[in-house]
Amino acid sequence: MGHSGCGCQGSMARVIERTETTENASTEKAASELRQWPIQLHLVPPTAPWFANSDILIAADCVAFALGSFHSDLLKGKAVAIACPKLDDTAPYVEKLASIFRQNDVKSVTVAIMEVPCCRGLDVIVKQALAQSGKEIPLETAVIGVDGARRS
């Protein structure tokens, strides 16, 4: 296995071996738990109605692809914003999130990140935003492995 040109451990090419699974006998498809649009942190307005009196999920872009049960385990009942701490221009993120936290009655914040080192930046950004907002809001961090397993 080699590294990509950037040398980041999280960008290392990996093959995830899986045993073939058969689809559930049920023909019912899982319903989407998405309750708003847009979802990209650069695009969501801090005063969007879905942030009022909400539980918020701030998820790294890759989490929904790695965690097969993303909708039922993390997204259900939450307002969401997605971001990539490695590829996005994150300079405005601390102030944007602090504004969301200040302007809304936020009940809790969950940060969902991948286990790769570069993803930790999203957790740091959210913690800085909470501190800047001046509010004490319960915070949970969910770490997802590149194999889709929840690490915390």
N, CA, C and O atoms as a GROMACS GRO file, in nm:
protein
  608
    1MET      N    1   0.084  -0.118   0.000
    1MET     CA    2   0.000   0.000   0.000
    1MET      C    3   0.088   0.124   0.000
    1MET      O    4   0.186   0.131   0.075
    2GLY      N    5   0.055   0.219  -0.082
    2GLY     CA    6   0.134   0.341  -0.088
    2GLY      C    7   0.055   0.461  -0.044
    2GLY      O    8  -0.067   0.455  -0.028
    3HIS      N    9   0.126   0.569  -0.026
    3HIS     CA   10   0.062   0.695   0.013
    3HIS      C   11   0.031   0.775  -0.112
    3HIS      O   12   0.096   0.758  -0.215
    4SER      N   13  -0.067   0.863  -0.102
    4SER     CA   14  -0.092   0.954  -0.212
    4SER      C   15   0.017   1.059  -0.210
    4SER      O   16   0.100   1.060  -0.120
    5GLY      N   17   0.018   1.146  -0.305
    5GLY     CA   18   0.121   1.248  -0.316
    5GLY      C   19   0.130   1.341  -0.197
    5GLY      O   20   0.236   1.401  -0.176
    6CYS      N   21   0.023   1.356  -0.118
    6CYS     CA   22   0.025   1.452  -0.008
    6CYS      C   23   0.095   1.396   0.115
    6CYS      O   24   0.128   1.474   0.205
    7GLY      N   25   0.118   1.266   0.124
    7GLY     CA   26   0.188   1.208   0.237
    7GLY      C   27   0.104   1.195   0.362
    7GLY      O   28   0.156   1.156   0.467
    8CYS      N   29  -0.024   1.225   0.355
    8CYS     CA   30  -0.111   1.215   0.472
    8CYS      C   31  -0.148   1.069   0.495
    8CYS      O   32  -0.192   0.999   0.404
    9GLN      N   33  -0.129   1.024   0.618
    9GLN     CA   34  -0.162   0.886   0.654
    9GLN      C   35  -0.308   0.853   0.622
    9GLN      O   36  -0.338   0.740   0.582
   10GLY      N   37  -0.397   0.950   0.640
   10GLY     CA   38  -0.539   0.927   0.614
   10GLY      C   39  -0.572   0.910   0.467
   10GLY      O   40  -0.680   0.862   0.433
   11SER      N   41  -0.480   0.949   0.378
   11SER     CA   42  -0.503   0.937   0.234
   11SER      C   43  -0.442   0.810   0.176
   11SER      O   44  -0.446   0.788   0.055
   12MET      N   45  -0.387   0.726   0.262
   12MET     CA   46  -0.325   0.602   0.216
   12MET      C   47  -0.432   0.514   0.151
   12MET      O   48  -0.540   0.495   0.206
   13ALA      N   49  -0.400   0.460   0.035
   13ALA     CA   50  -0.492   0.371  -0.035
   13ALA      C   51  -0.507   0.241   0.042
   13ALA      O   52  -0.407   0.181   0.083
   14ARG      N   53  -0.630   0.197   0.063
   14ARG     CA   54  -0.657   0.074   0.137
   14ARG      C   55  -0.768  -0.003   0.067
   14ARG      O   56  -0.858   0.056   0.007
   15VAL      N   57  -0.760  -0.133   0.075
   15VAL     CA   58  -0.868  -0.219   0.029
   15VAL      C   59  -0.934  -0.273   0.156
   15VAL      O   60  -0.865  -0.326   0.242
   16ILE      N   61  -1.063  -0.260   0.167
   16ILE     CA   62  -1.137  -0.310   0.283
   16ILE      C   63  -1.205  -0.439   0.240
   16ILE      O   64  -1.301  -0.437   0.163
   17GLU      N   65  -1.155  -0.549   0.291
   17GLU     CA   66  -1.210  -0.680   0.255
   17GLU      C   67  -1.343  -0.701   0.328
   17GLU      O   68  -1.352  -0.680   0.449
   18ARG      N   69  -1.444  -0.740   0.256
   18ARG     CA   70  -1.575  -0.768   0.313
   18ARG      C   71  -1.624  -0.901   0.260
   18ARG      O   72  -1.594  -0.940   0.147
   19THR      N   73  -1.699  -0.971   0.344
   19THR     CA   74  -1.764  -1.092   0.295
   19THR      C   75  -1.894  -1.048   0.230
   19THR      O   76  -1.961  -0.956   0.277
   20GLU      N   77  -1.929  -1.113   0.123
   20GLU     CA   78  -2.052  -1.080   0.050
   20GLU      C   79  -2.172  -1.102   0.141
   20GLU      O   80  -2.185  -1.206   0.204
   21THR      N   81  -2.259  -1.004   0.147
   21THR     CA   82  -2.382  -1.018   0.226
   21THR      C   83  -2.500  -1.023   0.132
   21THR      O   84  -2.499  -0.963   0.025
   22THR      N   85  -2.601  -1.095   0.174
   22THR     CA   86  -2.723  -1.099   0.094
   22THR      C   87  -2.816  -0.992   0.147
   22THR      O   88  -2.817  -0.962   0.267
   23GLU      N   89  -2.894  -0.936   0.059
   23GLU     CA   90  -2.987  -0.832   0.100
   23GLU      C   91  -3.091  -0.890   0.194
   23GLU      O   92  -3.126  -1.008   0.186
   24ASN      N   93  -3.139  -0.806   0.281
   24ASN     CA   94  -3.245  -0.843   0.374
   24ASN      C   95  -3.365  -0.893   0.293
   24ASN      O   96  -3.391  -0.843   0.184
   25ALA      N   97  -3.435  -0.990   0.345
   25ALA     CA   98  -3.551  -1.046   0.275
   25ALA      C   99  -3.657  -0.940   0.251
   25ALA      O  100  -3.738  -0.952   0.159
   26SER      N  101  -3.658  -0.837   0.332
   26SER     CA  102  -3.756  -0.730   0.317
   26SER      C  103  -3.723  -0.647   0.194
   26SER      O  104  -3.606  -0.621   0.164
   27THR      N  105  -3.825  -0.606   0.123
   27THR     CA  106  -3.804  -0.520   0.007
   27THR      C  107  -3.812  -0.373   0.047
   27THR      O  108  -3.795  -0.285  -0.037
   28GLU      N  109  -3.837  -0.347   0.174
   28GLU     CA  110  -3.847  -0.210   0.223
   28GLU      C  111  -3.709  -0.147   0.231
   28GLU      O  112  -3.616  -0.204   0.288
   29LYS      N  113  -3.697  -0.030   0.174
   29LYS     CA  114  -3.571   0.045   0.177
   29LYS      C  115  -3.572   0.137   0.299
   29LYS      O  116  -3.676   0.187   0.340
   30ALA      N  117  -3.454   0.158   0.356
   30ALA     CA  118  -3.442   0.248   0.470
   30ALA      C  119  -3.477   0.390   0.425
   30ALA      O  120  -3.433   0.436   0.320
   31ALA      N  121  -3.556   0.456   0.505
   31ALA     CA  122  -3.596   0.593   0.474
   31ALA      C  123  -3.484   0.691   0.509
   31ALA      O  124  -3.409   0.669   0.604
   32SER      N  125  -3.472   0.796   0.433
   32SER     CA  126  -3.375   0.900   0.463
   32SER      C  127  -3.421   0.975   0.588
   32SER      O  128  -3.540   1.002   0.605
   33GLU      N  129  -3.326   1.009   0.673
   33GLU     CA  130  -3.355   1.088   0.793
   33GLU      C  131  -3.318   1.235   0.773
   33GLU      O  132  -3.324   1.313   0.868
   34LEU      N  133  -3.281   1.272   0.652
   34LEU     CA  134  -3.245   1.410   0.622
   34LEU      C  135  -3.367   1.499   0.629
   34LEU      O  136  -3.469   1.471   0.566
   35ARG      N  137  -3.359   1.608   0.707
   35ARG     CA  138  -3.474   1.695   0.732
   35ARG      C  139  -3.455   1.836   0.678
   35ARG      O  140  -3.538   1.923   0.705
   36GLN      N  141  -3.350   1.862   0.603
   36GLN     CA  142  -3.322   1.999   0.557
   36GLN      C  143  -3.235   1.998   0.433
   36GLN      O  144  -3.180   1.894   0.394
   37TRP      N  145  -3.223   2.112   0.371
   37TRP     CA  146  -3.129   2.138   0.263
   37TRP      C  147  -3.098   2.285   0.264
   37TRP      O  148  -3.191   2.364   0.283
   38PRO      N  149  -2.976   2.328   0.247
   38PRO     CA  150  -2.855   2.254   0.217
   38PRO      C  151  -2.793   2.192   0.343
   38PRO      O  152  -2.840   2.216   0.455
   39ILE      N  153  -2.688   2.113   0.322
   39ILE     CA  154  -2.622   2.049   0.435
   39ILE      C  155  -2.474   2.087   0.447
   39ILE      O  156  -2.416   2.068   0.554
   40GLN      N  157  -2.413   2.139   0.341
   40GLN     CA  158  -2.270   2.175   0.346
   40GLN      C  159  -2.254   2.297   0.436
   40GLN      O  160  -2.328   2.394   0.423
   41LEU      N  161  -2.158   2.291   0.528
   41LEU     CA  162  -2.141   2.398   0.627
   41LEU      C  163  -2.122   2.535   0.564
   41LEU      O  164  -2.170   2.634   0.618
   42HIS      N  165  -2.052   2.543   0.451
   42HIS     CA  166  -2.035   2.672   0.384
   42HIS      C  167  -2.170   2.730   0.340
   42HIS      O  168  -2.184   2.852   0.330
   43LEU      N  169  -2.269   2.645   0.314
   43LEU     CA  170  -2.396   2.689   0.256
   43LEU      C  171  -2.509   2.710   0.357
   43LEU      O  172  -2.603   2.784   0.328
   44VAL      N  173  -2.502   2.647   0.475
   44VAL     CA  174  -2.614   2.659   0.568
   44VAL      C  175  -2.615   2.797   0.633
   44VAL      O  176  -2.512   2.844   0.681
   45PRO      N  177  -2.732   2.861   0.636
   45PRO     CA  178  -2.740   2.991   0.703
   45PRO      C  179  -2.750   2.970   0.855
   45PRO      O  180  -2.824   2.882   0.900
   46PRO      N  181  -2.677   3.048   0.934
   46PRO     CA  182  -2.681   3.033   1.080
   46PRO      C  183  -2.820   3.048   1.140
   46PRO      O  184  -2.848   2.994   1.247
   47THR      N  185  -2.908   3.120   1.071
   47THR     CA  186  -3.043   3.141   1.122
   47THR      C  187  -3.146   3.047   1.059
   47THR      O  188  -3.266   3.071   1.068
   48ALA      N  189  -3.099   2.941   0.996
   48ALA     CA  190  -3.192   2.845   0.934
   48ALA      C  191  -3.286   2.790   1.039
   48ALA      O  192  -3.244   2.761   1.151
   49PRO      N  193  -3.413   2.775   1.006
   49PRO     CA  194  -3.512   2.731   1.105
   49PRO      C  195  -3.483   2.594   1.166
   49PRO      O  196  -3.524   2.567   1.279
   50TRP      N  197  -3.413   2.507   1.094
   50TRP     CA  198  -3.387   2.374   1.146
   50TRP      C  199  -3.288   2.372   1.262
   50TRP      O  200  -3.278   2.272   1.333
   51PHE      N  201  -3.214   2.483   1.283
   51PHE     CA  202  -3.121   2.488   1.396
   51PHE      C  203  -3.191   2.530   1.526
   51PHE      O  204  -3.135   2.509   1.634
   52ALA      N  205  -3.310   2.587   1.518
   52ALA     CA  206  -3.381   2.631   1.638
   52ALA      C  207  -3.422   2.512   1.724
   52ALA      O  208  -3.484   2.417   1.674
   53ASN      N  209  -3.387   2.516   1.852
   53ASN     CA  210  -3.423   2.411   1.947
   53ASN      C  211  -3.388   2.272   1.894
   53ASN      O  212  -3.471   2.182   1.892
   54SER      N  213  -3.262   2.257   1.852
   54SER     CA  214  -3.221   2.135   1.782
   54SER      C  215  -3.105   2.062   1.848
   54SER      O  216  -3.031   2.118   1.929
   55ASP      N  217  -3.093   1.937   1.811
   55ASP     CA  218  -2.971   1.861   1.828
   55ASP      C  219  -2.902   1.872   1.693
   55ASP      O  220  -2.966   1.853   1.589
   56ILE      N  221  -2.773   1.902   1.694
   56ILE     CA  222  -2.701   1.924   1.568
   56ILE      C  223  -2.594   1.817   1.549
   56ILE      O  224  -2.523   1.781   1.643
   57LEU      N  225  -2.584   1.767   1.427
   57LEU     CA  226  -2.479   1.675   1.388
   57LEU      C  227  -2.386   1.749   1.292
   57LEU      O  228  -2.429   1.798   1.188
   58ILE      N  229  -2.258   1.758   1.329
   58ILE     CA  230  -2.156   1.812   1.240
   58ILE      C  231  -2.076   1.690   1.195
   58ILE      O  232  -2.002   1.631   1.275
   59ALA      N  233  -2.089   1.652   1.069
   59ALA     CA  234  -2.028   1.528   1.020
   59ALA      C  235  -1.923   1.554   0.914
   59ALA      O  236  -1.944   1.635   0.823
   60ALA      N  237  -1.812   1.485   0.926
   60ALA     CA  238  -1.713   1.486   0.819
   60ALA      C  239  -1.775   1.420   0.696
   60ALA      O  240  -1.852   1.325   0.708
   61ASP      N  241  -1.741   1.470   0.580
   61ASP     CA  242  -1.801   1.423   0.455
   61ASP      C  243  -1.799   1.272   0.439
   61ASP      O  244  -1.896   1.214   0.390
   62CYS      N  245  -1.691   1.207   0.478
   62CYS     CA  246  -1.675   1.063   0.453
   62CYS      C  247  -1.757   0.974   0.546
   62CYS      O  248  -1.778   0.857   0.516
   63VAL      N  249  -1.801   1.028   0.658
   63VAL     CA  250  -1.869   0.946   0.759
   63VAL      C  251  -1.992   0.874   0.702
   63VAL      O  252  -2.010   0.755   0.727
   64ALA      N  253  -2.074   0.944   0.628
   64ALA     CA  254  -2.197   0.883   0.576
   64ALA      C  255  -2.170   0.768   0.480
   64ALA      O  256  -2.253   0.679   0.463
   65PHE      N  257  -2.053   0.771   0.416
   65PHE     CA  258  -2.018   0.662   0.323
   65PHE      C  259  -1.958   0.544   0.397
   65PHE      O  260  -1.977   0.429   0.356
   66ALA      N  261  -1.886   0.570   0.505
   66ALA     CA  262  -1.821   0.462   0.580
   66ALA      C  263  -1.917   0.390   0.673
   66ALA      O  264  -1.909   0.268   0.689
   67LEU      N  265  -2.009   0.464   0.734
   67LEU     CA  266  -2.100   0.407   0.833
   67LEU      C  267  -2.233   0.374   0.766
   67LEU      O  268  -2.313   0.462   0.735
   68GLY      N  269  -2.256   0.246   0.743
   68GLY     CA  270  -2.376   0.202   0.672
   68GLY      C  271  -2.506   0.244   0.741
   68GLY      O  272  -2.608   0.263   0.675
   69SER      N  273  -2.502   0.257   0.871
   69SER     CA  274  -2.622   0.294   0.948
   69SER      C  275  -2.622   0.442   0.984
   69SER      O  276  -2.682   0.481   1.085
   70PHE      N  277  -2.556   0.524   0.903
   70PHE     CA  278  -2.545   0.667   0.932
   70PHE      C  279  -2.679   0.733   0.962
   70PHE      O  280  -2.692   0.804   1.062
   71HIS      N  281  -2.778   0.711   0.878
   71HIS     CA  282  -2.908   0.777   0.896
   71HIS      C  283  -2.974   0.738   1.027
   71HIS      O  284  -3.021   0.824   1.101
   72SER      N  285  -2.978   0.610   1.056
   72SER     CA  286  -3.047   0.565   1.178
   72SER      C  287  -2.964   0.589   1.305
   72SER      O  288  -3.020   0.619   1.410
   73ASP      N  289  -2.833   0.576   1.295
   73ASP     CA  290  -2.748   0.587   1.414
   73ASP      C  291  -2.708   0.730   1.450
   73ASP      O  292  -2.697   0.764   1.568
   74LEU      N  293  -2.685   0.814   1.350
   74LEU     CA  294  -2.634   0.948   1.379
   74LEU      C  295  -2.726   1.062   1.336
   74LEU      O  296  -2.740   1.161   1.408
   75LEU      N  297  -2.789   1.051   1.220
   75LEU     CA  298  -2.864   1.164   1.163
   75LEU      C  299  -3.006   1.179   1.216
   75LEU      O  300  -3.057   1.291   1.225
   76LYS      N  301  -3.070   1.070   1.252
   76LYS     CA  302  -3.211   1.072   1.289
   76LYS      C  303  -3.239   1.177   1.398
   76LYS      O  304  -3.177   1.177   1.504
   77GLY      N  305  -3.333   1.268   1.367
   77GLY     CA  306  -3.377   1.369   1.462
   77GLY      C  307  -3.284   1.488   1.478
   77GLY      O  308  -3.304   1.569   1.568
   78LYS      N  309  -3.183   1.499   1.393
   78LYS     CA  310  -3.085   1.606   1.408
   78LYS      C  311  -3.080   1.696   1.285
   78LYS      O  312  -3.107   1.654   1.173
   79ALA      N  313  -3.046   1.822   1.310
   79ALA     CA  314  -3.007   1.912   1.202
   79ALA      C  315  -2.863   1.875   1.168
   79ALA      O  316  -2.788   1.834   1.256
   80VAL      N  317  -2.823   1.889   1.043
   80VAL     CA  318  -2.690   1.844   1.003
   80VAL      C  319  -2.616   1.950   0.923
   80VAL      O  320  -2.674   2.029   0.849
   81ALA      N  321  -2.485   1.949   0.941
   81ALA     CA  322  -2.394   2.025   0.855
   81ALA      C  323  -2.275   1.933   0.830
   81ALA      O  324  -2.224   1.869   0.922
   82ILE      N  325  -2.231   1.926   0.704
   82ILE     CA  326  -2.117   1.843   0.670
   82ILE      C  327  -2.000   1.930   0.629
   82ILE      O  328  -2.018   2.041   0.577
   83ALA      N  329  -1.879   1.878   0.653
   83ALA     CA  330  -1.759   1.952   0.619
   83ALA      C  331  -1.642   1.855   0.609
   83ALA      O  332  -1.646   1.745   0.664
   84CYS      N  333  -1.537   1.898   0.540
   84CYS     CA  334  -1.414   1.820   0.534
   84CYS      C  335  -1.301   1.908   0.585
   84CYS      O  336  -1.266   2.007   0.521
   85PRO      N  337  -1.243   1.874   0.700
   85PRO     CA  338  -1.138   1.957   0.756
   85PRO      C  339  -1.009   1.955   0.673
   85PRO      O  340  -0.922   2.041   0.692
   86LYS      N  341  -0.996   1.860   0.584
   86LYS     CA  342  -0.875   1.852   0.502
   86LYS      C  343  -0.889   1.927   0.370
   86LYS      O  344  -0.796   1.996   0.329
   87LEU      N  345  -1.003   1.915   0.305
   87LEU     CA  346  -1.017   1.969   0.169
   87LEU      C  347  -1.092   2.102   0.162
   87LEU      O  348  -1.074   2.178   0.066
   88ASP      N  349  -1.175   2.132   0.261
   88ASP     CA  350  -1.251   2.257   0.260
   88ASP      C  351  -1.163   2.374   0.302
   88ASP      O  352  -1.060   2.357   0.368
   89ASP      N  353  -1.205   2.493   0.264
   89ASP     CA  354  -1.148   2.615   0.322
   89ASP      C  355  -1.217   2.630   0.457
   89ASP      O  356  -1.330   2.678   0.464
   90THR      N  357  -1.150   2.591   0.564
   90THR     CA  358  -1.212   2.588   0.696
   90THR      C  359  -1.197   2.719   0.773
   90THR      O  360  -1.247   2.730   0.885
   91ALA      N  361  -1.130   2.818   0.716
   91ALA     CA  362  -1.107   2.944   0.787
   91ALA      C  363  -1.236   3.003   0.846
   91ALA      O  364  -1.233   3.048   0.960
   92PRO      N  365  -1.347   3.004   0.773
   92PRO     CA  366  -1.469   3.065   0.830
   92PRO      C  367  -1.550   2.972   0.921
   92PRO      O  368  -1.650   3.016   0.978
   93TYR      N  369  -1.511   2.846   0.935
   93TYR     CA  370  -1.595   2.750   1.006
   93TYR      C  371  -1.612   2.779   1.155
   93TYR      O  372  -1.723   2.762   1.206
   94VAL      N  373  -1.509   2.820   1.225
   94VAL     CA  374  -1.523   2.846   1.370
   94VAL      C  375  -1.626   2.955   1.393
   94VAL      O  376  -1.716   2.940   1.475
   95GLU      N  377  -1.614   3.066   1.321
   95GLU     CA  378  -1.709   3.176   1.339
   95GLU      C  379  -1.849   3.136   1.295
   95GLU      O  380  -1.946   3.174   1.361
   96LYS      N  381  -1.862   3.062   1.187
   96LYS     CA  382  -1.993   3.021   1.139
   96LYS      C  383  -2.062   2.932   1.242
   96LYS      O  384  -2.179   2.954   1.274
   97LEU      N  385  -1.991   2.834   1.293
   97LEU     CA  386  -2.050   2.745   1.393
   97LEU      C  387  -2.079   2.820   1.523
   97LEU      O  388  -2.183   2.797   1.585
   98ALA      N  389  -1.990   2.908   1.564
   98ALA     CA  390  -2.014   2.988   1.685
   98ALA      C  391  -2.142   3.070   1.668
   98ALA      O  392  -2.220   3.085   1.762
   99SER      N  393  -2.162   3.123   1.549
   99SER     CA  394  -2.283   3.200   1.519
   99SER      C  395  -2.408   3.112   1.527
   99SER      O  396  -2.510   3.153   1.583
  100ILE      N  397  -2.400   2.991   1.473
  100ILE     CA  398  -2.512   2.897   1.481
  100ILE      C  399  -2.543   2.867   1.627
  100ILE      O  400  -2.660   2.867   1.666
  101PHE      N  401  -2.440   2.841   1.708
  101PHE     CA  402  -2.460   2.808   1.849
  101PHE      C  403  -2.516   2.928   1.926
  101PHE      O  404  -2.603   2.910   2.012
  102ARG      N  405  -2.468   3.049   1.897
  102ARG     CA  406  -2.515   3.170   1.967
  102ARG      C  407  -2.659   3.205   1.933
  102ARG      O  408  -2.735   3.246   2.020
  103GLN      N  409  -2.696   3.190   1.806
  103GLN     CA  410  -2.825   3.238   1.758
  103GLN      C  411  -2.940   3.138   1.772
  103GLN      O  412  -3.054   3.169   1.738
  104ASN      N  413  -2.910   3.019   1.822
  104ASN     CA  414  -3.012   2.916   1.831
  104ASN      C  415  -3.007   2.848   1.967
  104ASN      O  416  -2.903   2.843   2.032
  105ASP      N  417  -3.120   2.795   2.007
  105ASP     CA  418  -3.126   2.718   2.131
  105ASP      C  419  -3.088   2.574   2.095
  105ASP      O  420  -3.174   2.490   2.070
  106VAL      N  421  -2.958   2.548   2.094
  106VAL     CA  422  -2.907   2.417   2.056
  106VAL      C  423  -2.904   2.327   2.179
  106VAL      O  424  -2.847   2.363   2.282
  107LYS      N  425  -2.965   2.210   2.168
  107LYS     CA  426  -2.973   2.117   2.281
  107LYS      C  427  -2.847   2.034   2.295
  107LYS      O  428  -2.804   2.007   2.407
  108SER      N  429  -2.787   1.992   2.184
  108SER     CA  430  -2.665   1.912   2.188
  108SER      C  431  -2.596   1.919   2.052
  108SER      O  432  -2.656   1.953   1.951
  109VAL      N  433  -2.467   1.885   2.054
  109VAL     CA  434  -2.388   1.879   1.931
  109VAL      C  435  -2.316   1.745   1.929
  109VAL      O  436  -2.253   1.705   2.026
  110THR      N  437  -2.328   1.676   1.816
  110THR     CA  438  -2.252   1.554   1.792
  110THR      C  439  -2.158   1.582   1.676
  110THR      O  440  -2.201   1.630   1.571
  111VAL      N  441  -2.032   1.550   1.694
  111VAL     CA  442  -1.934   1.561   1.585
  111VAL      C  443  -1.902   1.419   1.542
  111VAL      O  444  -1.864   1.336   1.625
  112ALA      N  445  -1.917   1.391   1.414
  112ALA     CA  446  -1.887   1.258   1.361
  112ALA      C  447  -1.768   1.271   1.266
  112ALA      O  448  -1.776   1.340   1.164
  113ILE      N  449  -1.660   1.205   1.303
  113ILE     CA  450  -1.537   1.213   1.224
  113ILE      C  451  -1.484   1.074   1.194
  113ILE      O  452  -1.523   0.975   1.257
  114MET      N  453  -1.397   1.067   1.097
  114MET     CA  454  -1.329   0.943   1.064
  114MET      C  455  -1.208   0.928   1.156
  114MET      O  456  -1.163   1.026   1.216
  115GLU      N  457  -1.155   0.807   1.167
  115GLU     CA  458  -1.043   0.780   1.256
  115GLU      C  459  -0.911   0.834   1.204
  115GLU      O  460  -0.812   0.832   1.278
  116VAL      N  461  -0.905   0.883   1.082
  116VAL     CA  462  -0.780   0.932   1.024
  116VAL      C  463  -0.740   1.065   1.087
  116VAL      O  464  -0.827   1.145   1.122
  117PRO      N  465  -0.609   1.089   1.103
  117PRO     CA  466  -0.562   1.208   1.175
  117PRO      C  467  -0.616   1.341   1.123
  117PRO      O  468  -0.649   1.428   1.203
  118CYS      N  469  -0.625   1.358   0.992
  118CYS     CA  470  -0.668   1.488   0.939
  118CYS      C  471  -0.813   1.520   0.975
  118CYS      O  472  -0.852   1.637   0.973
  119CYS      N  473  -0.892   1.420   1.007
  119CYS     CA  474  -1.033   1.442   1.040
  119CYS      C  475  -1.050   1.502   1.180
  119CYS      O  476  -1.152   1.563   1.209
  120ARG      N  477  -0.952   1.485   1.266
  120ARG     CA  478  -0.958   1.540   1.402
  120ARG      C  479  -0.976   1.691   1.400
  120ARG      O  480  -1.028   1.749   1.496
  121GLY      N  481  -0.934   1.755   1.292
  121GLY     CA  482  -0.948   1.900   1.281
  121GLY      C  483  -1.092   1.946   1.295
  121GLY      O  484  -1.117   2.055   1.346
  122LEU      N  485  -1.186   1.865   1.249
  122LEU     CA  486  -1.328   1.904   1.260
  122LEU      C  487  -1.371   1.909   1.406
  122LEU      O  488  -1.445   1.998   1.446
  123ASP      N  489  -1.326   1.814   1.485
  123ASP     CA  490  -1.355   1.812   1.628
  123ASP      C  491  -1.297   1.938   1.695
  123ASP      O  492  -1.364   2.000   1.778
  124VAL      N  493  -1.176   1.973   1.659
  124VAL     CA  494  -1.111   2.093   1.714
  124VAL      C  495  -1.189   2.219   1.676
  124VAL      O  496  -1.212   2.306   1.760
  125ILE      N  497  -1.231   2.228   1.550
  125ILE     CA  498  -1.308   2.344   1.503
  125ILE      C  499  -1.437   2.360   1.583
  125ILE      O  500  -1.471   2.471   1.625
  126VAL      N  501  -1.509   2.250   1.605
  126VAL     CA  502  -1.635   2.256   1.679
  126VAL      C  503  -1.611   2.298   1.825
  126VAL      O  504  -1.686   2.378   1.880
  127LYS      N  505  -1.507   2.244   1.886
  127LYS     CA  506  -1.475   2.282   2.025
  127LYS      C  507  -1.438   2.430   2.035
  127LYS      O  508  -1.478   2.498   2.129
  128GLN      N  509  -1.364   2.480   1.938
  128GLN     CA  510  -1.330   2.623   1.936
  128GLN      C  511  -1.456   2.708   1.918
  128GLN      O  512  -1.471   2.812   1.982
  129ALA      N  513  -1.546   2.665   1.832
  129ALA     CA  514  -1.670   2.738   1.808
  129ALA      C  515  -1.758   2.739   1.932
  129ALA      O  516  -1.818   2.842   1.965
  130LEU      N  517  -1.766   2.627   2.002
  130LEU     CA  518  -1.844   2.623   2.126
  130LEU      C  519  -1.787   2.720   2.228
  130LEU      O  520  -1.862   2.794   2.292
  131ALA      N  521  -1.655   2.722   2.242
  131ALA     CA  522  -1.592   2.815   2.336
  131ALA      C  523  -1.619   2.959   2.295
  131ALA      O  524  -1.650   3.043   2.380
  132GLN      N  525  -1.609   2.989   2.167
  132GLN     CA  526  -1.632   3.125   2.117
  132GLN      C  527  -1.777   3.168   2.132
  132GLN      O  528  -1.805   3.286   2.149
  133SER      N  529  -1.868   3.073   2.127
  133SER     CA  530  -2.011   3.106   2.138
  133SER      C  531  -2.049   3.150   2.279
  133SER      O  532  -2.147   3.222   2.298
  134GLY      N  533  -1.971   3.107   2.377
  134GLY     CA  534  -2.001   3.141   2.516
  134GLY      C  535  -2.110   3.054   2.576
  134GLY      O  536  -2.152   3.077   2.690
  135LYS      N  537  -2.156   2.955   2.503
  135LYS     CA  538  -2.262   2.866   2.552
  135LYS      C  539  -2.204   2.732   2.596
  135LYS      O  540  -2.104   2.685   2.541
  136GLU      N  541  -2.267   2.673   2.694
  136GLU     CA  542  -2.229   2.538   2.734
  136GLU      C  543  -2.332   2.442   2.676
  136GLU      O  544  -2.444   2.431   2.726
  137ILE      N  545  -2.293   2.374   2.572
  137ILE     CA  546  -2.381   2.282   2.501
  137ILE      C  547  -2.317   2.144   2.509
  137ILE      O  548  -2.198   2.129   2.481
  138PRO      N  549  -2.394   2.042   2.548
  138PRO     CA  550  -2.337   1.907   2.552
  138PRO      C  551  -2.278   1.867   2.417
  138PRO      O  552  -2.339   1.888   2.312
  139LEU      N  553  -2.158   1.809   2.422
  139LEU     CA  554  -2.085   1.771   2.301
  139LEU      C  555  -2.045   1.625   2.308
  139LEU      O  556  -1.992   1.578   2.409
  140GLU      N  557  -2.070   1.553   2.199
  140GLU     CA  558  -2.027   1.414   2.186
  140GLU      C  559  -1.949   1.402   2.056
  140GLU      O  560  -1.984   1.464   1.955
  141THR      N  561  -1.842   1.322   2.058
  141THR     CA  562  -1.767   1.295   1.936
  141THR      C  563  -1.778   1.147   1.903
  141THR      O  564  -1.748   1.062   1.986
  142ALA      N  565  -1.822   1.118   1.782
  142ALA     CA  566  -1.829   0.980   1.733
  142ALA      C  567  -1.717   0.962   1.631
  142ALA      O  568  -1.707   1.037   1.534
  143VAL      N  569  -1.633   0.862   1.655
  143VAL     CA  570  -1.522   0.833   1.566
  143VAL      C  571  -1.554   0.704   1.489
  143VAL      O  572  -1.584   0.601   1.548
  144ILE      N  573  -1.546   0.714   1.356
  144ILE     CA  574  -1.580   0.601   1.270
  144ILE      C  575  -1.454   0.552   1.200
  144ILE      O  576  -1.377   0.631   1.145
  145GLY      N  577  -1.433   0.422   1.203
  145GLY     CA  578  -1.317   0.362   1.137
  145GLY      C  579  -1.335   0.359   0.987
  145GLY      O  580  -1.448   0.364   0.937
  146VAL      N  581  -1.225   0.352   0.914
  146VAL     CA  582  -1.235   0.344   0.768
  146VAL      C  583  -1.306   0.216   0.724
  146VAL      O  584  -1.352   0.205   0.610
  147ASP      N  585  -1.314   0.119   0.814
  147ASP     CA  586  -1.387  -0.005   0.785
  147ASP      C  587  -1.535   0.006   0.819
  147ASP      O  588  -1.610  -0.090   0.802
  148GLY      N  589  -1.578   0.123   0.866
  148GLY     CA  590  -1.719   0.145   0.898
  148GLY      C  591  -1.757   0.115   1.041
  148GLY      O  592  -1.872   0.134   1.079
  149ALA      N  593  -1.663   0.068   1.122
  149ALA     CA  594  -1.692   0.037   1.263
  149ALA      C  595  -1.686   0.163   1.348
  149ALA      O  596  -1.600   0.249   1.327
  150ARG      N  597  -1.777   0.174   1.441
  150ARG     CA  598  -1.777   0.289   1.532
  150ARG      C  599  -1.672   0.265   1.639
  150ARG      O  600  -1.676   0.163   1.708
  151ARG      N  601  -1.580   0.358   1.654
  151ARG     CA  602  -1.470   0.346   1.750
  151ARG      C  603  -1.507   0.411   1.883
  151ARG      O  604  -1.452   0.373   1.986
  152SER      N  605  -1.598   0.505   1.882
  152SER     CA  606  -1.643   0.568   2.009
  152SER      C  607  -1.782   0.622   1.993
  152SER      O  608  -1.838   0.678   2.087
   0.00000   0.00000   0.00000
